């Protein structure tokens, strides 16, 4: 009897041990029930994602390893869980809509070891982030962020190109998209975010990161352990640097640490997010990064004025019909200011050359900066100055105070070319210091947005896009196709300093590179529509005053387009083919449509207008735009909410309209 009791006791213990050894499984669904996260806690932490039963991510392990040997995610012990539902909204005065709906279900899992994981399920995607509650400072050696696919999926990969040095962690974050299966990704190449992969023939997913602060940005590589898997990689912390890169304007890393970040022990880490779209058009009007970013740290935003900028560099300071030598001098900039004032363009930028490239306190002797600023103020035009990040980082505090006091409205900061922890921290510090001096910031220098634009709304724009400036020297790029791909991928991260507005437009056969008279690929209407489709609260007009004054009808239309809106509505779209969107400002609507090199007809449904009668000023491809890309037709038509208008776009074409109510 005693032996029998012992056996029963041992059996019960084994059963109990077996039960406790089993994985803990947690599920979280989006408010509409379409997206589902499954979190499996065993010897490691895995998450997987489904959309209406379709696999988005197969079980993918995630962890965070510290220098102490602790690995958050290794043999995790759950101590507490908490599920909540959130349905709120927040104001976004400098954005594509006036407020953003923030509706999601959330699961927080606390673990032994003073760390937790937060999962969110939105109707348009999913996200997770680590949080820690350690005393003092911690050193993060590595982060494991896997994105395992259930099978080999088609994807659009923005590979790291245009290296500034010998390592892939220093680059321009500018690339055309390579169409490939995940299994066929290059083994020796990194990609950067955002990155798209197909779920099935209709559904797509885009991997993002958000709320990146005091931490390196995430790159993506092919996972060597799984041919159908993507893996996050992070630049190690820079230990030694030197001037180098283009014209010695970069700060090149010469030595890196064996860790990726030293940071506060109590903090939340960046969000890892996957936007999920059941149709392509929803991707061109997505708010995921805004929803995941930290709220604004600027309480008084009245001084932050979005607008358009007359830009000098792309057109090579090329103005004609004047009695002075055009170039980097006071007379030329007064001419740009006169043009801006006459066309109600809010700003003029002084790009490279107004100062020493590595010392922004040394102004060129050809420039009388106080005179230019005073002249611009009299004309109600703001002055923005270009500077390299290297130059800004050396004298930021004094320079921001000095130039703000002179009346400068902001800075376009160039040649960052990195997003390791040191650079990310510097970017936040620049934004904070600039806000203290009421200065706008355009991070043009090869840096992608991850939510900073919400946290510091004085940061109006980011590059990290292969914009119009590249057209000057890359004749083999398929620019129209790229233009109808970035709204579905890159634009999800935030505003794009694409710098559109070319007035010399060319067909595929006629296009050629030119420095002083640069062209665009595609039609005039395509260029006009980019001012509506591409998000940019600080939107540059790339061509010269001479070119714009010769094309005053187009210039008047560009000048009428706002750079922020109170509402946006995606109309028609297909990744890599075409994109059409409508945006509202006050009582007016602006509609833009872009096309790749294949001629097509689309239908614009005006049901978003609501009640009433409306008139539309329309710019469409001219009947001969297939031979002369500058050919367009301007017409005025009446429309209402029942109107369904057929729109023909030639290869590289576009369509643009301003719609306003009539009595």
Secondary structure, 3 states (H helix, E strand, C coil): CHHHHHHHHHHHHHHHHHHHHCCEEEEEECCCCCEEEEEEECCCEEEEEEECCEEEEEEEEEEEEECCCCEECCCCCEEEEEEEEEEEEEECCCCCCCEEEEEEEEEEEEECCCEEEEEEEECCEEEEEEEEEEEEEEEEEEEEEEEECCCCCEEEECECCCCCCCCCCCCCCCCCCEEEEHHHCCCCCCEECCEEEECCCCCEEEEEEECCCCCCCEEEEECCCCCCEEEEEECCCEEEEEEECHHHCEEEEEEECCCCEEEEEEEECCEEEEEEECCHHHHHHCCHHHHHCCCCCCCCCCCCCCEEEECCCCCCCCCCCCCCCCCCCHHHHHHHHHHHHHCCCCEEEECCCCEECCEEEEECCCCCHHHHHHHHHHCCCEEEEEEEHHHHHHHHHHHHHHHHHHCCCEEEEECCCCCCHHHHHHHHHHHHHHHHCCCEEEECCCCCCCCHHHHCCCEEEECCCCCHHHHHCCCCCCHHHHHCCHHHCHHHCCCCCCCCCCCCEECCCCCCCCCCCCCEECCHHHHHHHHHHCCCCEEEECCCHHHHHHCHHHHHHHHHCCCCCCEEEEEEEECCCEEEEEEEECCEEEEEEEECCCCEEEEEECHHHCCCEEEEEEEEECCCCCCCCCCEEEEEEEECCCCEEEEEECCCCEEEEEEEEEC
